[in-house]
Amino acid sequence: MSEIYAIIPKTTLDGILEKLESLETLIKEKNLSDFGSEWIESTEVPSILKISRKTWQEYRNRRVIGFTQYGDKIYVRKSDIEKFMEDHYIPKID
């Protein structure tokens, strides 16, 4: 397979490289923000559910809501909290 070479002005190449670096930065930031939006720290859960820390500990002990633990840090998926709320939803009676 033969290679094809193109000659472009240095300013054009610099512009392309700058845009690629910006794109790389945006992708990294998006990946980090996606992680942050999917998972929350366990310490936030009691205030979200309006329960005590002791109740939250009991929920974790009974595996009522899933979580992940890495070292001393515990994280919970927002979607698991939403599912828990939906599973315990009591509809309005008209």
Residue, then its C-alpha position, 0 to 999 in steps of 0.5 A: m500500500s502506498e502512502i499519500y503525503a500532503i503539504i499544508p501550511k504550518t498555520t493550518l496544521d497548528g490550527i488542526l492540532e489545537k482543535l484536536e487538543s480541545l476535543e480531547t479535553l472536552i471528551k475527558e471532561k465529559n467522561l468525568s462529568d458523566f461519572g459524576s452524574e451517574w454515581i453519588e457519594s453514600t453520604e448524600v443518600p440520607s438527605i436525598l431520601k429524607i432518612s437518618r444515617k442509621t436507616w441508610q446503614e440498615y438499608r446497606n446492610r440489608r442490600v435494599i439499594g445497591f452500592t459500590q465500595y472502594g476503600d472507605k468510600i461508598y458510592v450509589r448509582k442515582s438510577d438505583i435510588e430512582k428505582f427504589m423510589e419508583d418501587h415504593y411509589i404509592p399512586k394517588i386514588d381519585 
